[in-house]
C-alpha cells in the first residue's frame, strides 16, 4: 500500500469519525446539555486547580474540592439573586404585557395620524386601525406563557443542569489530565507533533475567547442594567441583563437590548429626553466594549473573526439549540486551525508551487 492510499484511508477514517460524532450529538442533543456545561465549567476552572497543585503540596482531588466549593459559594448567591430578579421582572412584564402593547399601539397610532396629516397619500386611512386590538389579542398569549412557566415545563433542563452539571464538572476537573493523557496516547506517532501544536492553538483561542467574553458579558450586563435602572426604565434591569447575556454574539446583544429598551421607553414615557437617555446608555456601553473591554479581555489576535463567530453561533443554535451555541466557538476554533493547517500545507505542495 503506497503513501497516497494510506493518506486517503486516514482522511476517510477521520471523516467517518466526524460524521458519527456529529450524528450522535444531533440524536442525543436533548440529554447532552448538562454534560457539555459540566465539561465547560471544568475547562474554565482547570487553570486554578493546576495552580493550586503546582504551588501547594496537596493532591489534585483536594485542589478540585477547594476550587469546586469556592466556585459554588460564589455562584449560588448570584444565581439566587438573578433568578429572583428575573422571575419577578418576567412576571411583572407578562402581567402588564397587554397594556404595554396597547399603549405602544396608541402612540404608534398617533404618529401614523400625524404622518397622514402631512403626507396623506403615504398611509391610507384606516391603516392605523390594525393596532387597536393588539392589547386584547396579546392577553391569551401572555396567559399561555404564564401557564407554561407556572406548570414548570421549562424547568426540566434547568433542574438537570443543577443536578448533573456540578457532578460532571467535579469529576472532569479532577481527572482532566487523565482524559487528555489518554487522548494524547492515541495520537499516531508520525502526526503527534502537528496534532499537539494544533491542540495548543485551539486551546489558546478557546480560552482567550471564552474566558474573556464571559467577563465582557458580565460587565456589559451589569452596566446596561445599572444604566437603564438609573434612567428609571421599568424592566430595565431585565433588559440590561439580557443584553449583556447575549453579547457573546457580536452586535446581537447590544442591538436586541437597544430595541427592547426603545420599545419600553416609548411605551412608558414616549418623550424625547427619556429616549435620548436610553440611547446614551447603549452608546456608552458600545464605546466601552469596543475600545476597552473586548481589546483588553478578549484580545484582537485570537484568530476568530466576528463574522465567523456570529455564523458559528447562529448555525449551532439552529442545528442543536442551546447546546449548539455552547459548543459553537470551540468547533469554530478547531475548524479555523484545521483550515490554516491545510492552507499552509497547500502552499508547500507541488500543486501550488508548480508554474
C-alpha positions, 0 to 999 in steps of 0.5 A, spaced: 500 500 500 503 506 497 503 513 501 497 516 497 492 510 499 494 510 506 493 518 506 486 517 503 484 511 508 486 516 514 482 522 511 476 517 510 477 514 517 477 521 520 471 523 516 467 517 518 469 519 525 466 526 524 460 524 521 458 519 527 460 524 532 456 529 529 450 524 528 450 522 535 450 529 538 444 531 533 440 524 536 442 525 543 442 533 543 436 533 548 440 529 554 447 532 552 446 539 555 448 538 562 454 534 560 457 539 555 456 545 561 459 540 566 465 539 561 465 547 560 465 549 567 471 544 568 475 547 562 474 554 565 476 552 572 482 547 570 487 553 570 486 554 578 486 547 580 493 546 576 495 552 580 493 550 586 497 543 585 503 546 582 504 551 588 501 547 594 503 540 596 496 537 596 493 532 591 489 534 585 482 531 588 483 536 594 485 542 589 478 540 585 474 540 592 477 547 594 476 550 587 469 546 586 466 549 593 469 556 592 466 556 585 459 554 588 459 559 594 460 564 589 455 562 584 449 560 588 448 567 591 448 570 584 444 565 581 439 566 587 439 573 586 438 573 578 433 568 578 429 572 583 430 578 579 428 575 573 422 571 575 419 577 578 421 582 572 418 576 567 412 576 571 411 583 572 412 584 564 407 578 562 402 581 567 402 588 564 404 585 557 397 587 554 397 594 556 404 595 554 402 593 547 396 597 547 399 603 549 405 602 544 399 601 539 396 608 541 402 612 540 404 608 534 397 610 532 398 617 533 404 618 529 401 614 523 395 620 524 400 625 524 404 622 518 397 622 514 396 629 516 402 631 512 403 626 507 396 623 506 397 619 500 403 615 504 398 611 509 391 610 507 386 611 512 384 606 516 391 603 516 392 605 523 386 601 525 390 594 525 393 596 532 387 597 536 386 590 538 393 588 539 392 589 547 386 584 547 389 579 542 396 579 546 392 577 553 391 569 551 398 569 549 401 572 555 396 567 559 399 561 555 406 563 557 404 564 564 401 557 564 407 554 561 412 557 566 407 556 572 406 548 570 414 548 570 415 545 563 421 549 562 424 547 568 426 540 566 433 542 563 434 547 568 433 542 574 438 537 570 443 542 569 443 543 577 443 536 578 448 533 573 452 539 571 456 540 578 457 532 578 460 532 571 464 538 572 467 535 579 469 529 576 472 532 569 476 537 573 479 532 577 481 527 572 482 532 566 489 530 565 487 523 565 482 524 559 487 528 555 493 523 557 489 518 554 487 522 548 494 524 547 496 516 547 492 515 541 495 520 537 499 516 531 506 517 532 508 520 525 502 526 526 503 527 534 507 533 533 502 537 528 496 534 532 499 537 539 501 544 536 494 544 533 491 542 540 495 548 543 492 553 538 485 551 539 486 551 546 489 558 546 483 561 542 478 557 546 480 560 552 482 567 550 475 567 547 471 564 552 474 566 558 474 573 556 467 574 553 464 571 559 467 577 563 465 582 557 458 579 558 458 580 565 460 587 565 456 589 559 450 586 563 451 589 569 452 596 566 446 596 561 442 594 567 445 599 572 444 604 566 437 603 564 435 602 572 438 609 573 434 612 567 428 609 571 426 604 565 421 599 568 424 592 566 430 595 565 434 591 569 431 585 565 433 588 559 440 590 561 441 583 563 439 580 557 443 584 553 449 583 556 447 575 556 447 575 549 453 579 547 457 573 546 454 574 539 457 580 536 452 586 535 446 581 537 446 583 544 447 590 544 442 591 538 436 586 541 437 590 548 437 597 544 430 595 541 427 592 547 429 598 551 426 603 545 420 599 545 419 600 553 421 607 553 416 609 548 411 605 551 412 608 558 414 615 557 414 616 549 418 623 550 424 625 547 429 626 553 427 619 556 429 616 549 435 620 548 437 617 555 436 610 553 440 611 547 446 614 551 446 608 555 447 603 549 452 608 546 456 608 552 456 601 553 458 600 545 464 605 546 466 601 552 466 594 549 469 596 543 475 600 545 476 597 552 473 591 554 473 586 548 481 589 546 483 588 553 479 581 555 478 578 549 484 580 545 484 582 537 489 576 535 485 570 537 484 568 530 476 568 530 473 573 526 466 576 528 463 574 522 465 567 523 463 567 530 456 570 529 455 564 523 458 559 528 453 561 533 447 562 529 448 555 525 449 551 532 443 554 535 439 552 529 442 545 528 442 543 536 439 549 540 442 551 546 447 546 546 449 548 539 451 555 541 455 552 547 459 548 543 459 553 537 466 557 538 470 551 540 468 547 533 469 554 530 476 554 533 478 547 531 475 548 524 479 555 523 486 551 525 484 545 521 483 550 515 490 554 516 493 547 517 491 545 510 492 552 507 499 552 509 500 545 507 497 547 500 502 552 499 508 547 500 505 542 495 507 541 488 500 543 486 501 550 488 508 551 487 508 548 480 508 554 474 
